[in-house]
Amino acid sequence: MTDAHPALSAEEFTSLIEVGKGEAQQEIPQLHWERLVGLGYAVRRLGELGLTASGLRRLALGE
C-alpha cells in the first residue's frame, strides 16, 4: 500500500508554499520542483510552476 501523502521535508514544504504564491514566488531548488512535479503537487507550464489540485490539498493539510 502506498502512502496517500508522501513525506515532504520541511524545505520541500516551504518550496510548495512558494509555488502557491503564484507570480510572487521566489526561486526554489531544482530538486524540490522536480519532486513536487513528480508527486503531482505542481505542474510546470511555459517555465512557470503552478499548484495542482493535489498541491492545493497538500497545502491545506499542512506539513
C-alpha positions as CSV (number, residue, x, y, z in Angstrom):
1,M,0.0,0.0,0.0
2,T,1.3,3.5,-0.8
3,D,1.2,6.5,1.4
4,A,-1.6,8.8,0.3
5,H,0.6,11.8,1.3
6,P,4.3,11.2,0.7
7,A,6.5,12.8,3.2
8,L,8.0,16.2,2.3
9,S,11.0,17.6,4.1
10,A,10.4,21.0,5.8
11,E,12.4,22.6,2.9
12,E,10.3,20.9,0.3
13,F,7.1,22.0,2.0
14,T,8.5,25.6,2.1
15,S,9.0,25.3,-1.7
16,L,5.4,24.1,-2.1
17,I,4.3,27.2,-0.2
18,E,6.4,29.3,-2.6
19,V,4.8,27.7,-5.6
20,G,1.4,28.5,-4.1
21,K,2.3,32.2,-4.2
22,G,2.0,32.2,-8.0
23,E,3.8,35.0,-9.7
24,A,5.1,36.3,-6.3
25,Q,7.1,33.0,-5.9
26,Q,10.8,33.1,-5.4
27,E,13.2,30.7,-6.9
28,I,13.2,27.2,-5.4
29,P,15.8,24.5,-5.8
30,Q,15.5,22.4,-8.9
31,L,15.4,19.1,-6.9
32,H,12.4,20.5,-5.0
33,W,10.4,21.5,-8.0
34,E,11.2,18.2,-9.8
35,R,10.0,16.2,-6.8
36,L,6.8,18.4,-6.4
37,V,6.1,17.8,-10.1
38,G,6.8,14.1,-9.8
39,L,4.5,13.8,-6.8
40,G,1.7,15.6,-8.7
41,Y,1.7,18.6,-6.4
42,A,2.9,21.1,-9.1
43,V,3.0,21.4,-12.8
44,R,5.4,23.3,-14.9
45,R,3.9,25.3,-17.8
46,L,5.9,27.6,-20.0
47,G,8.7,27.7,-17.5
48,E,6.4,28.6,-14.6
49,L,5.4,26.4,-11.7
50,G,1.8,26.2,-10.5
51,L,0.0,24.1,-8.0
52,T,-2.3,21.2,-9.0
53,A,-5.5,20.3,-7.1
54,S,-3.4,17.8,-5.2
55,G,-0.8,20.5,-4.3
56,L,-3.6,22.8,-3.0
57,R,-5.0,20.0,-0.9
58,R,-1.5,19.3,0.5
59,L,-1.0,22.9,1.4
60,A,-4.4,22.8,3.2
61,L,-3.3,19.8,5.2
62,G,0.0,21.4,6.2
63,E,3.3,19.5,6.7
